[in-house]
Each structure stands twice: as structure tokens, then as C-alpha cells.
Amino acid sequence: MFVAMNRFTVNEGQGEKFEQIWRERESRLADVPGFMRFALLKGDGGEYISHSTWQDREAFISWTQSENFAAGHRQGSLMGVLKGPPQVALYDAVLVEGE
């Protein structure tokens, strides 16, 4: 299993707009080979994390090189919503319990 996360810091008062952009986007993940699940997590203090789970790193890398990835990331401008670019974190699972 492989997990990709992007940490976003949203400008004060822009949380609802940020969430609306994500809710209204056309997700292109459902039919991507190796994709397992996606969650948008809301933390304290204007922090959000997009969290996607993949069968393996290769499936994630293939998606990032696809037209579905490019088209999905052209949706909805975050100009003025974010304090800066998202911080990317990538993880290979070493232990998985449940499901």
C-alpha cells in the first residue's frame, strides 16, 4: 500500500471556499488502476490534507503521469485561498491492519 498526502494551509476565512472547490471538482480517480480511496481531512488552524491511498507506488506514479491527473489538477483556482503551495508527503506502508 502507498499513501500520498498534500498539506494545504488555507488563508483565514477561506475554508468554506476551499472545501467547495474540492466538493465541486470532477474526480478522476474512480477508474484509475491501483486507486483505493481518497479523503480530504480538515485540521485545526486552517490546515487541510488530501489523502489518497494506492495499491502501490507504481500505481500512484502512473496516475501522476496520466491525462486524468493533468485534467483533474486544472480544475478550480486556489489563488487567494491558500497561504502557499501544498506540501507533499509520500509513504510506503510497512504495516497495515484492518480492512
Secondary structure as UniProt FT lines:
FT   STRAND          2..10
FT   TURN            12..13
FT   HELIX           15..24
FT   TURN            30..31
FT   TURN            33..34
FT   STRAND          35..42
FT   TURN            45..46
FT   STRAND          47..54
FT   HELIX           57..64
FT   HELIX           67..72
FT   TURN            73..74
FT   TURN            79..81
FT   STRAND          87..92
//
